[in-house]
């Protein structure tokens, strides 16, 4: 989420500015990646394979950084989000396909996240999860629609601290540091379809399409909200400071995100897997299974983390859908606008959230929905990443700021890895 007062040119250079004020879209995007769907995926990976998939978190970190830096640069350079750029430079059927895939994945993800949050609060406080699901949806919508943008933005930034709950769980369980080093540094591959599907789910929850759209649009929000700032194509003299800021912000955000993912996977590996519990399909199920093994404190931390990360992720999921649809239809967009100024934008945001609630109440199998959401993200990320890479390399889009060298190679490597993992899953399952 954009900051209320984005950093000045001096701030972007890092001169006498507190760390927290130098962080914005990259930090929020990275933290939103560890949503309840991601927690469920990492929990299942740890429970099922122990230390065996820890390497995937380290492996995906540079890929995630590269593709998110590219999405942020597209937004800051052009002054438009991804959907608007696709609309201007690619055939309309491609735009419709990309936005439709994003809406499908985001709706499923919102449903999964709200369901996990409701179930987690039921575990902690009792009551009925259905009531909590509606409550969380209404809280999310109220904040986004009615709370002034400068007051709402810092709130989401501070919500990223909820992820530290998973660092806390590591402190109360026993970790074999030798096995941790082996699992993190020495990949143990398998030809089984289940292993390939889990790897795709880990990739999909780490490198997710909604994060691309969100970070690009938030760079646009920050540029428009700051007097004197312009798209870099129109103000190349601003490029040095902003490109450095984007790099710093994204590095911190994605490393933080994957450090938390490592903690979640490690927690379930050293508790559930070692206790013979290898089938954990939901985040709240992981929290409940931790209670008799790691104690009530670890259970409480894990469950509270689900709620905190969900409060951060649901607005990002709904917001990225709203940005994509509104940009495609040339509607006024942005959380900086009032409801009267951007009715269509807020309508899409509301519909996406309420559809998620409807899926939860439809009787859909919530036990599998979270990991399936991650797998869906992994599959649809491939074509969206390909389109992003083509946009970022087009002089007609990026002007003199087309990506090249290591960043271009890293972006295409991330796309190729995602595609190869999906193909392997389809072949082996």
Residue pairs with C-beta under 8 A, 6 or more apart in sequence:
1 24
1 25
1 28
1 152
1 153
1 156
1 157
1 218
1 315
1 335
2 24
2 25
2 149
2 153
2 218
2 221
2 222
2 225
2 335
2 336
3 21
3 24
3 153
3 154
3 157
3 222
4 149
4 150
4 151
4 153
4 154
5 150
6 24
6 222
6 225
6 226
6 229
7 17
7 21
7 22
7 24
7 245
9 238
9 241
10 16
10 17
11 17
11 21
11 22
11 245
12 22
12 241
12 242
12 244
12 245
13 241
13 244
14 22
14 244
14 248
20 157
22 245
22 248
22 249
23 157
23 249
23 252
23 253
24 157
24 218
24 222
24 249
25 72
25 214
25 215
25 218
25 219
25 222
25 249
25 253
26 68
26 72
26 215
26 246
26 248
26 249
26 250
26 251
26 252
26 253
26 254
27 157
27 160
27 249
27 252
27 253
27 256
28 156
28 157
28 160
28 214
28 218
28 253
28 312
28 316
29 68
29 211
29 214
29 215
29 218
29 250
29 253
29 316
30 68
30 160
30 250
30 252
30 253
30 254
30 255
30 256
30 257
31 159
31 160
31 163
31 253
31 256
31 257
31 260
31 309
31 312
32 211
32 214
32 309
32 312
32 313
32 316
32 317
33 64
33 205
33 206
33 208
33 211
33 254
33 257
34 163
34 166
34 257
34 260
34 261
34 264
34 309
34 313
35 109
35 113
35 205
35 309
35 310
35 312
35 313
35 314
35 317
36 112
36 113
36 116
36 117
36 120
36 283
36 306
36 309
36 310
36 313
36 370
37 109
37 112
37 113
37 116
37 205
37 283
37 313
37 370
37 371
37 373
37 374
38 205
38 206
38 261
38 264
38 309
38 374
39 116
39 166
39 264
39 283
39 286
39 305
39 306
39 309
39 370
40 112
40 116
40 280
40 281
40 282
40 283
40 286
40 370
40 371
40 374
41 198
41 201
41 202
41 204
41 205
41 370
41 371
41 374
42 57
42 202
42 205
42 261
42 264
42 265
42 268
43 264
43 265
43 267
43 268
43 272
43 280
43 283
43 285
43 286
44 198
44 201
44 268
44 279
44 280
44 281
44 286
44 371
45 53
45 56
45 198
45 201
45 202
45 265
45 268
46 53
46 264
46 265
46 266
46 267
46 268
46 269
46 272
46 273
47 268
47 269
47 272
47 273
47 277
47 278
47 279
47 280
47 286
47 289
48 194
48 198
48 273
48 278
48 279
48 280
49 195
49 198
49 269
49 273
50 179
50 183
50 269
50 273
50 274
51 176
51 179
51 180
51 182
51 183
51 184
51 266
51 269
52 183
52 188
53 183
53 198
53 199
53 202
53 265
54 180
54 183
54 184
54 262
54 265
54 266
54 269
55 183
55 184
55 185
55 186
55 187
55 188
56 187
56 199
56 202
56 203
57 184
57 202
57 206
57 258
57 261
57 262
57 265
58 184
58 185
58 258
58 262
59 187
60 202
60 203
60 206
60 207
60 258
61 254
61 255
61 258
62 410
63 207
63 410
63 413
63 414
63 417
64 206
64 207
64 254
64 257
64 258
64 414
65 250
65 251
65 254
65 255
65 410
66 407
66 410
66 411
66 413
66 414
67 207
67 212
67 385
67 388
67 410
67 411
67 414
67 415
68 211
68 212
68 215
68 250
68 253
68 254
69 246
69 247
69 250
69 407
70 388
70 389
70 392
70 403
70 407
70 411
71 82
71 211
71 212
71 213
71 215
71 216
71 388
72 215
72 216
72 219
72 246
72 249
72 250
73 219
73 243
73 246
73 392
73 398
73 401
73 403
74 82
74 85
74 216
74 388
74 391
74 392
74 397
74 398
75 81
75 82
75 215
75 216
75 217
75 218
75 219
75 220
75 223
76 219
76 220
76 223
76 231
76 232
76 242
76 243
76 246
77 231
77 232
77 233
77 397
77 398
77 399
77 401
78 84
78 85
78 231
78 233
78 397
78 398
79 220
79 223
79 224
79 230
79 231
79 233
79 234
80 88
80 220
80 231
80 327
81 213
81 216
81 217
81 220
81 323
81 324
81 327
81 333
82 212
82 213
82 216
82 217
82 324
82 327
82 388
82 391
83 95
83 98
83 99
83 213
83 323
83 324
83 325
83 327
83 328
84 327
84 328
85 391
85 397
86 94
86 95
86 98
86 387
86 391
87 95
87 327
87 328
87 330
88 397
89 391
89 394
89 396
89 397
90 387
94 387
95 328
96 328
97 383
98 324
98 383
98 384
98 387
99 324
99 325
99 328
101 209
101 380
101 383
101 384
102 209
102 210
102 213
102 320
102 321
102 324
102 380
102 384
103 321
103 324
103 325
103 352
104 376
104 380
105 208
105 209
105 210
105 373
105 376
105 377
105 380
106 210
106 317
106 318
106 320
106 321
106 352
107 321
107 352
107 355
107 356
107 359
108 359
108 369
108 372
108 373
108 376
109 208
109 210
109 313
109 317
109 356
109 373
109 377
110 314
110 317
110 318
110 352
110 353
110 355
110 356
111 355
111 356
111 357
111 358
111 359
111 360
111 364
111 369
111 373
112 366
112 369
112 370
112 372
112 373
113 310
113 313
113 314
113 317
113 356
113 370
114 133
114 136
114 137
114 310
114 314
114 356
114 357
114 360
115 129
115 133
115 360
115 366
115 369
115 370
116 282
116 283
116 284
116 306
116 310
116 370
117 132
117 133
117 136
117 306
117 307
117 310
117 311
117 314
118 129
118 130
118 131
118 132
118 133
118 136
118 360
119 129
119 282
119 284
119 366
120 283
120 284
120 287
120 303
120 304
120 306
120 307
120 310
121 127
121 129
121 132
121 303
121 307
122 128
122 129
122 132
122 284
123 284
123 287
123 288
123 299
123 303
124 300
124 303
124 304
130 360
130 361
133 357
133 360
133 361
134 357
136 310
136 311
136 314
137 314
137 353
137 354
137 356
137 357
139 311
140 311
140 314
140 315
140 318
140 353
141 318
141 349
141 350
141 353
143 152
143 155
143 315
144 152
144 315
144 318
144 319
144 335
144 346
144 349
145 339
145 346
145 349
145 350
146 339
147 155
149 225
149 335
149 336
152 335
153 335
156 312
156 315
159 308
159 311
159 312
160 256
160 312
161 308
162 304
162 305
162 307
162 308
162 309
162 311
162 312
163 256
163 257
163 260
163 305
163 308
163 309
165 301
165 302
165 304
165 305
165 308
166 260
166 263
166 264
166 267
166 301
166 302
166 305
167 259
167 260
167 263
168 301
169 263
169 267
169 290
169 294
169 298
169 301
169 302
170 263
170 266
170 267
172 294
172 295
172 297
172 298
172 301
173 267
173 270
173 271
173 294
173 298
174 270
175 266
175 270
176 270
180 266
183 269
184 262
189 195
190 196
191 428
192 428
193 425
193 428
193 429
194 429
196 421
196 424
196 425
196 428
196 429
197 375
197 425
197 429
199 421
199 424
199 425
200 375
200 378
200 379
200 421
200 422
200 424
200 425
201 371
201 374
201 375
201 378
202 374
203 378
203 381
203 417
203 418
203 421
204 374
204 375
204 376
204 377
204 378
204 379
204 381
205 373
205 374
205 377
205 378
206 257
206 258
206 261
207 378
207 381
207 385
207 414
207 418
208 377
208 381
209 377
209 380
209 381
209 384
210 316
210 317
210 320
210 321
210 377
211 316
211 320
212 384
212 385
212 388
213 320
213 323
213 324
214 316
214 319
214 320
214 323
215 250
217 319
217 320
217 323
217 327
217 333
219 246
220 334
221 334
221 335
221 336
222 229
223 229
223 230
223 231
224 334
224 336
225 336
229 235
229 238
230 238
232 238
232 239
232 242
232 243
232 399
232 401
233 398
233 399
233 401
236 399
236 400
236 401
239 401
243 401
267 290
267 294
267 298
267 302
268 280
268 286
268 290
271 289
271 290
271 293
271 294
271 298
272 278
272 280
272 286
272 289
272 290
272 293
275 293
277 289
277 293
280 286
280 289
281 367
281 368
281 370
281 371
282 366
282 367
282 370
283 306
283 370
284 303
284 306
285 367
286 302
287 299
287 302
287 303
287 306
288 299
290 298
290 299
290 302
291 298
291 299
314 353
314 356
317 352
318 349
318 350
318 352
318 353
318 356
319 335
319 349
321 348
321 349
321 352
322 333
322 345
322 346
322 348
322 349
322 352
323 333
323 345
325 331
325 344
325 348
326 332
326 333
326 342
326 344
326 345
326 348
327 333
329 344
331 342
331 344
331 345
332 341
332 342
332 344
332 345
333 342
333 345
334 342
334 345
337 345
339 346
359 369
360 366
375 425
378 418
378 421
378 422
379 422
381 418
382 415
382 418
382 419
382 422
385 411
385 414
385 415
385 418
386 415
388 411
389 408
389 411
389 412
389 415
391 397
391 398
392 398
392 402
392 403
392 408
392 411
393 402
393 403
393 404
393 408
394 402
395 402
403 411
